[in-house]
Amino acid sequence: MKKSLLDHVLDWTGRIVLTAIVGFVLLPFVVVAIASLNESAILSFPPDSLSLRWYANAFEYRDFAEGLVNSLKIAAVGALVALIAGAGFAYVLDRYDFALKGLLNGVLMSPLIIPNFTIGLGLLILSAAAALPRTMWLVVAVHVIIVLPFVVRSVYVSLKNFERGYENAAESLGATPGRVLLTITLPLLMPGLISGGLFAAILSFNEFTASLFVVNQRTQTLPVAMYNYVREYADPTLAAVSVIYVVVVAVTLFAVHKIFRLEKVLNVE
């Protein structure tokens, strides 16, 4: 059916509004990216001359390197623990009915509405009361609590879209429950499992507010190292780190979206 003039006007108006919103959201990043090329040690915009010296400084600064290694370790371990626990909770919530099912679901989803700094402060107070040292495992525990709802949600949606007939067919042919799980259930849930794990890793890698309460100099993550740097220096190095940070995360999310179609996994189509 041919579009009317009003339809064309609404279509172009929507595109213009969307472009304006995206441009407004990206404007701070563009300003930071340009400022990161400033040759002067004084952060200014627009820069008088361009240089990549601050990108080199970002790679040479020791705290950034150590923070990056810590962030990668914490994100990997935290995502793995959250994936195993989240998949188990999602399976229980989908397959079983019990009295406290609603309460369990509410507890698992509560980190979505509780501020992250509250979680970090609460774990700090709890660890101090229990005389637990502020090790890497405490940071991992905080990150697992924060990213667990995203894993549960991702796997739960995959389970809801799961065709139970495949499991029934395998069982009718004599497959044991363990074999059904390994050969039928897990392969069909793989998109949800991988997407949930990647989401957990990315969110854990970017976590700052909760980490600030539980890290120390030896276990500080990259976001915390960036925060400490900006308190001591005012040069464009942090702008360069921010650009690298945003680009890497954006490329990772774009790749995940193209491979796994996140809108389908998260049931937001």
C-alpha positions in Angstrom: 0.0 0.0 0.0 1.3 3.4 -1.0 2.2 5.7 1.9 0.4 9.0 2.3 2.0 12.3 2.7 1.3 12.2 6.4 3.0 8.8 6.7 6.1 10.2 4.9 6.2 13.3 7.2 5.8 11.1 10.4 8.5 8.7 9.1 11.0 11.5 8.4 10.1 13.3 11.7 10.8 10.1 13.6 14.2 9.7 11.9 15.2 13.2 12.6 14.2 12.9 16.3 16.0 9.6 16.6 19.1 11.1 15.0 19.0 14.1 17.3 18.7 11.8 20.4 21.6 9.6 19.3 23.7 12.7 18.5 22.9 14.2 21.9 23.9 11.0 23.7 27.1 10.6 21.7 28.1 14.3 22.0 30.0 13.9 25.3 32.0 11.0 23.9 32.9 13.0 20.8 34.1 15.9 23.0 36.2 13.5 25.1 37.6 11.8 22.0 38.7 15.2 20.6 40.1 16.4 23.9 42.1 13.2 24.3 44.2 14.3 21.2 45.3 17.5 22.9 49.1 17.8 22.8 49.1 20.0 25.9 49.1 18.6 29.4 46.2 20.9 30.3 42.9 19.4 29.3 41.2 21.8 27.0 38.6 21.9 24.2 39.1 22.4 21.3 42.8 21.4 21.3 45.4 23.8 19.9 47.4 20.9 18.3 46.9 17.2 18.0 48.9 14.4 19.5 48.7 10.7 20.5 51.0 11.1 23.4 48.3 10.5 26.0 47.3 7.2 24.5 50.9 6.1 24.8 50.9 7.3 28.4 47.7 5.3 29.1 49.4 2.1 28.0 52.5 2.9 30.0 50.8 3.8 33.3 51.4 0.9 35.7 48.1 1.2 37.7 46.1 1.0 34.5 47.9 -2.2 33.4 47.4 -3.8 36.8 43.8 -2.6 37.0 43.1 -4.1 33.6 44.6 -7.5 34.6 42.5 -7.4 37.8 39.4 -6.4 35.9 39.8 -9.2 33.4 40.4 -11.8 36.2 37.4 -10.6 38.2 35.2 -10.4 35.2 36.1 -13.9 34.0 35.7 -15.6 37.4 32.6 -13.6 38.3 30.9 -14.3 35.0 31.7 -18.0 35.3 30.3 -18.2 38.9 27.3 -16.1 37.9 26.6 -18.2 34.8 26.7 -21.5 36.8 24.5 -20.2 39.6 22.2 -18.1 37.4 21.6 -21.0 35.1 20.8 -23.3 38.0 18.4 -20.7 39.5 16.7 -20.1 36.2 16.2 -23.8 35.6 14.6 -24.2 39.1 12.3 -21.3 38.6 11.2 -22.6 35.2 10.8 -26.2 35.9 9.6 -26.4 39.5 6.7 -25.0 41.6 7.3 -24.4 45.3 6.1 -22.2 48.1 8.8 -19.6 48.1 9.3 -19.4 44.3 8.1 -15.8 44.1 10.3 -14.8 47.0 13.4 -16.4 45.5 12.7 -14.7 42.2 12.4 -11.3 44.0 15.7 -11.8 45.8 17.5 -12.8 42.6 16.1 -9.7 40.8 16.7 -7.3 43.8 20.2 -6.1 42.6 18.4 -4.5 39.7 16.7 -2.0 42.0 19.2 -1.7 44.8 22.0 0.8 44.1 25.3 -0.8 43.5 27.1 1.4 46.1 24.7 0.0 48.7 25.6 -3.5 47.8 29.3 -2.7 47.9 29.0 -0.9 51.3 26.9 -3.7 52.7 29.5 -6.4 51.7 32.2 -4.2 53.2 30.4 -3.9 56.5 29.6 -7.7 56.5 33.2 -8.6 55.7 34.5 -6.3 58.4 32.1 -7.8 61.0 33.2 -11.3 60.0 36.9 -10.3 60.0 37.3 -11.2 56.3 40.2 -9.6 54.4 39.5 -7.5 51.3 40.8 -10.0 48.9 40.0 -10.6 45.2 37.3 -13.1 46.2 35.4 -10.4 48.1 35.4 -8.3 44.9 34.3 -11.3 42.9 31.4 -11.9 45.3 30.2 -8.3 45.0 30.3 -8.6 41.2 28.5 -11.9 41.1 25.6 -10.4 43.2 25.3 -7.5 40.8 25.4 -9.4 37.5 23.5 -12.5 38.6 20.0 -11.1 37.7 21.1 -10.6 34.0 22.2 -14.2 33.8 19.0 -15.5 35.4 16.9 -13.4 33.0 18.8 -14.4 29.9 18.7 -18.2 30.7 15.1 -18.0 31.9 13.9 -16.4 28.7 15.7 -19.2 26.7 14.0 -21.8 28.9 10.6 -20.2 28.2 11.2 -20.5 24.5 12.5 -24.0 24.9 10.7 -26.9 23.2 10.3 -29.6 25.8 9.3 -32.1 23.2 13.0 -32.7 22.3 13.7 -33.8 25.9 10.6 -36.0 26.0 11.7 -37.7 22.8 15.2 -38.4 24.1 13.8 -39.8 27.3 11.3 -42.0 25.5 14.3 -43.4 23.5 16.0 -44.4 26.8 18.4 -41.5 27.4 19.3 -40.9 31.0 18.5 -37.5 32.6 22.2 -36.6 32.6 22.5 -37.5 28.9 19.4 -35.5 28.1 20.9 -32.5 29.9 24.2 -32.7 28.1 23.0 -33.6 24.6 19.7 -31.8 24.4 19.1 -29.2 27.1 22.4 -27.4 27.2 23.0 -27.2 23.4 19.5 -25.7 22.9 20.1 -23.2 25.8 23.6 -22.2 24.5 22.6 -18.8 23.0 21.1 -17.8 26.4 24.0 -19.2 28.3 26.6 -17.5 26.1 24.7 -14.2 26.1 24.2 -14.2 29.8 27.9 -15.0 30.4 29.0 -12.2 28.1 26.6 -9.7 29.7 27.9 -10.7 33.1 31.5 -10.3 32.0 31.0 -6.9 30.4 29.0 -5.6 33.4 31.5 -6.9 35.8 34.4 -5.3 33.8 32.7 -1.9 33.9 31.5 -2.0 37.6 32.8 0.9 39.6 30.6 2.1 42.4 30.4 -1.2 44.4 34.0 -2.1 43.6 35.2 1.2 45.2 34.2 0.0 48.6 35.8 -3.4 48.5 39.0 -3.1 46.6 42.5 -2.2 47.9 45.6 -1.1 46.1 46.5 -4.6 45.1 43.0 -5.6 43.9 41.8 -2.3 42.4 40.0 -2.7 39.1 40.5 -0.5 36.0 37.5 1.7 36.7 38.8 2.3 40.2 42.3 3.0 38.9 40.8 5.6 36.5 39.0 7.2 39.4 42.2 7.4 41.4 44.1 8.8 38.5 41.7 11.7 37.9 42.0 12.7 41.6 45.7 13.2 41.2 46.2 14.4 37.6 44.4 16.6 35.2 46.0 15.7 31.9 44.1 14.1 28.9 45.4 10.6 29.7 42.1 9.6 31.3 40.2 10.9 28.3 42.4 8.6 26.1 41.6 5.7 28.4 37.9 6.5 28.3 37.9 6.5 24.5 39.7 3.1 24.4 37.3 1.8 27.1 34.1 2.9 25.3 35.3 1.6 21.9 36.3 -1.8 23.1 33.0 -2.3 25.1 30.9 -1.0 22.1 32.6 -3.3 19.6 32.2 -6.3 22.0 28.5 -5.6 22.5 28.0 -5.1 18.7 29.7 -8.4 18.0 27.5 -10.2 20.6 24.4 -8.6 19.2 25.2 -9.7 15.7 26.0 -13.2 16.7 23.3 -13.9 19.3 20.5 -11.3 18.5 20.2 -9.9 22.0 16.7 -8.6 21.4 15.5 -12.2 20.9 17.5 -13.6 23.9 16.2 -10.8 26.2 12.7 -11.1 24.8 12.4 -7.5 23.7 11.6 -8.0 20.1 
